[in-house]
Structures are given as structure tokens and as C-alpha cells.
Amino acid sequence: MWDTVELGREIAKRFDLSHVLVVPSVSRDDARNLQETVRRAAPFFQNLVRNGDKIGVAWGATLLALSKRLHARQLSESTVFQITGNLDNADSNTYAHEIMRHFSQKMMLKALHTLPCPIIVENSFIIDLLKHDSKISGIMSQINQVDMVFPNIGVMGQENCLWSTGYVSSDMMLSLEEKGSVGCVCSRFINDKGEIVDSLLNERTIGIALSALRTARYSCACVTASKKVPPLLGCLRSGLVNVLAIDTNTAVTLLECAQSYTA
């Protein structure tokens, strides 16, 4: 049995993190571990929120599970922002609106703001056009100034929702892997140092800038799957995440991977 406190201390020390919560794994099944981890992670993250904070939230199954576990708390001066564009595909559900609703209702927030545009557009000229829309430009400005942020972390290959919805082709995914991508954060593909691997694709991606993840007071991730360790490691090594909730199985894998990288 792993000592969760010791694991947390080791992870915090190795990656210079503000706060770490390690939750005992209840199974070899990632889905079961996710449910137990978010149950503990929701109040852990909520205790870090200050009334008046601008809170940025991405989308995905992990954040949906987390949002459902939020406790009722009065944060009437805080605002929540969707920080990534949407997947315009009827066969894929990012749960973006449901997540925003849970955050807004559970924490009794002042206001919520969605980002009404796709996650990736065909060229950077469309980005320039969208910036001339007063609503979108206003939200884009705000999301890059959030105090607390919940990014999503994605893997490479066919399990990546950008591939399954056609935003990233098989050839492009292969090209990203050849350029050293280990996954993505807020749909921006990074290498094991947390650096953007394709600047042109990054320019066509709509959402929070990686620099804003680093400048937020807290950038919070919840991870309960070993397959997400490579992109998580890139995020931790580069300061894209400084608050982490993780189960023991994944925590051990994370430290093993970190050790092998420095060996």
C-alpha cells in the first residue's frame, strides 16, 4: 500500500507544485478511480477558490465528473469562463455547457460566459475575423486573465477527440507525433517539455493561451489514467499545471516516468 501523503510530497517537491492530492486507487479500472478521485478532488480544488476569482474551465469527461461533485458554496462575486472552443460534431459530446452549468450553479457564481466558436479553424485569418466579434474578443481577453483554471489534458492517437471528430487528420496526428508531441493541453499539442510542437496549428486553435495557464494563480488538473502521464509530465515540467489531484496508480507511474526521463 502506497503512502499517499509521501507520494504527494514527492510529486510536489519534484515539480514544485503548490498543492497535491493523492487519492488511493480503488481498482485497476481508470473509470472507477476517476469517480473516487473527483469525489475527493472537488472540495480540494474548491477550497482554493477566492470570491471574486475569474475561473476558467475547459471541457471533457474528467471535468464533467469533477463538476458533478462540486459542493454548494457562495461565490457571488466570481465568474466562470469556458476557455476552449467547441467540437462542432454531433457524434462527440464535450459536455462543455453541462460543466459550465454545474460550476455556475454549485458555486452560485455571478456570471458564466461560453465561447461560441469551434476549437480549430481552417486558417489564422478566421481567427482575426472572430476577434472582430465584440462578444468573442471580450471573452478571449478575459480567459487569458483567469485567476484559477481547469485545463483538459488529451492523449495522442485515435483516443484524441480532435482526431475522432476530424479536426486533426490521421496524417496530421502522425506529423505531430514525429515532431515530438506527447499529447495536448486545452487542445494545444505539446512535447515532453510543455512546448508547442506545431506553431501553425497552434495559431488556428481557439482558446486560452498556454502562457495564461502559467500566470494563473492556480492551474488545476485531475488525472487518473496512466496513458495521460506523458502530457501531464510535460505540463508539470513547464508550469502549465501547479495543482494536481491524482490516484496512487497514476502517481507511481508519473514518478517512474519522471525518473526515467532524468536518468
N, C-alpha and C positions, 0 to 999 in steps of 0.2 A: 504493500500500500504506500503510495507516494504521499509525502508530507506537503499538503497544498500551500501552507504558509512558506515553507522553504523554497518550493518551486516558484512562488510568486516573487519572493525576494531575489532569487537568482535571475529571473526574467527582467525584473525592474532594474537590477544592477547592470546586467549585460547591455540593455538597450536604453538605459537612462529614462525610464518611464515614470510618469507622475503617480499612477495608480495601477495596480494589477490585482485582479480577482481570479483565482484558480478554483474551479469547481470540480469535485470528484466525479470522474466518469462513471456512469451507471451501467454502461453497456459498451459493446463494440460497435453498436449501431449509432451512426452520426446523428440521425434524426432524434433518437431518444436523448442523447447527450445534449443536443441543442435545446430541447424543451426544459431540461433540468438547469442548464446553464443560464438561459434567458430568465428563468424564474428568479435566480439569484442576481443576475446582472441588472435587471430593470431597476430595482431600488438602489443598487450600487452606482449606476450611472445617474439616476435622478438626484441623489444626494450631492452631486457636483454642480447641479444647475443653480444659477442665481436668478432671482426675479429681475426681469429686465433684460436677460440674455436674448441674443438672436441665436436661434437654434437651427442648424442646417441638417436636413435628413435626406439620405438617398433612398433607394428602393431595393426590393428583393425579399426572398423568403425569410432570411435571418432577421432582417429589420421588422418584417411583419410579425414574426413570433415575439420579438422583443417588445414591439409596440403594444401587443395584446396583454403583456404582463406589467405594463406601467401602472403605478398606483395613483390614486386620486391625490392631486396636490395643487394648491392655488398658486399659479404663476401668472397673475393677471397682467403684468407688465411685459411679459415675454412674447416673442413672435417666432413662429416656425416657418422655415422656407424649404421648399423642395430644391435640392442642389444639383440635380442632373435632369437632362431632358428625358423624354419618354420613348418607349419602344412602340412604334406605330404598327402593331401586328396583333390581329385578333386571336392568334393561337398562343400568344405569350402574355402572361399577366405579371406585371412588376409589382402589383399591389400598392402603387405609389399613392393613390388617393385614399385607400384604406389606412395606410400607415400614417399619412398626414392627419386623417380624421382621429385616429387613436391618440396621437400625440397632442392634438389640439384639445380634445375632449377630456382626456385623462388628466392633463396638466392645466386645464382651464386657462388656456393661453389667450392673449389679447387678440391675436390675428394669425391667419395662416395664408401662405402665398405659394401657389403651384407654379410650375414652369411649363407653360403651354407650347412646347416645341419638341421636335424629335431629338434623340440623343446624338445622332450623327447626320450631317447634311452632305450633299454631294461635293460642294466646294466652299472655300472660305468666303467667297463673295456673298453667299446666302447668309453667312454669319453676320457680315456687315449690314445686310438688309434687315435682319432681325434686330440688330442693335438700334435701328431707327424706329422700332416699335417702342413707344414710351413705357408700356407695361413690362415688356420683356427686358428692356435695357435697365429699368428700375430694379427689377428683381435680380438681374445679373450683377448689378452693382452691390446690392445688399448681401447676396450669398457669398461674395468674396470678402465680406467683413464680419462673418459669423463669429460668435464667442465660443460656441460649442457645436461640434459637428459629428454626425454619424455617417461615415462613408461606407460604401459597399465594396467588397473585395471579390474579384472574379478570377477564375482559373483559365488556363489555355485550352484550346481544342474544342471538341464538339459539345462539351458541357457549358461552354460560354454562351450566354444568352444573346450576345451580339452576333455570334455565328448562327445560332439556331433561328434567329429572326431575319437573317440576311443582311444585316448591317455590315458584317465583316465576312467576306467570302473565304472559301477554303484556301485559295491561293494567298490571300492576304494574311490569313492566320498563320500559314506556313512561313510567309515572309517575316511576320512579327517574331515568330519563334527563332528564325535564323538571325534576326537582329538582337536576340538575347532576351526577348520578353518572357517573363515568368508568370504573367497574369496582368490584371488591371485593377485599378482603384478608381472608383467613380467613372468607369468606362474609359480611363486613360491607361494605355498599356505601358508597363514599366519593366525595367530589368531588375536584377537582384540587388542593385544599389538604390532602387527607387527613382531611377531616371527614365524620362520619356524615351522610347525607342524609335518612334516614328513621328517626327515633328509635323509632317503634312496631315496625317490622320488626326493628330492632337489638335491642330488648328480647326479641323472640321467637327470636333466634338464639343457639344454644348453642355456646360455645367461648371461647377466650381473649379477654380484653378488649383493645382497641387500646392502652390505657394500659400494659398489660403488655408489649407489643411495644416500647414506648418505654423502659421501665425495664430490660428485659433487657440484659445486658452486650453481647451481640451478637444482632442480628436479621438473618438471612441470606437473601438472595434470589438465585435464579439465573434469568436471563431471556434468551431467545434468539429473541424474536419481536417485531417492531415493533408489532403490534396490542396488545401488553401495555404499551407505553410510557406511555399516558395514566394507567392506575392505578399503574404503577411511579413515575411522576413525582409523583403525589400522595403515595405512600408516602415517597419520598425527601425531599420538601419538608417533610413533617411529622414526620420522625424515626421512622417506622414500620419503616424498614429502614436499617441503618447499615453493613452488609457486603454487597457486591454482586459477583457473577460474571456476566459479560455478554460476548456476542460483539461483534466490531467493527461489524457491520452495525447491530445494535440500539443499540450505544453511540453511534454517529454520529447515529442518529435521535433518541435521548434528548437529546443536547446541542442538536440543532437545535430540538426541541420546547421545551426549556428556554429557549433563546434567544428563540424567537418569543413565549413567554409573557411574558418580561420586556421585550420590545421595545415 
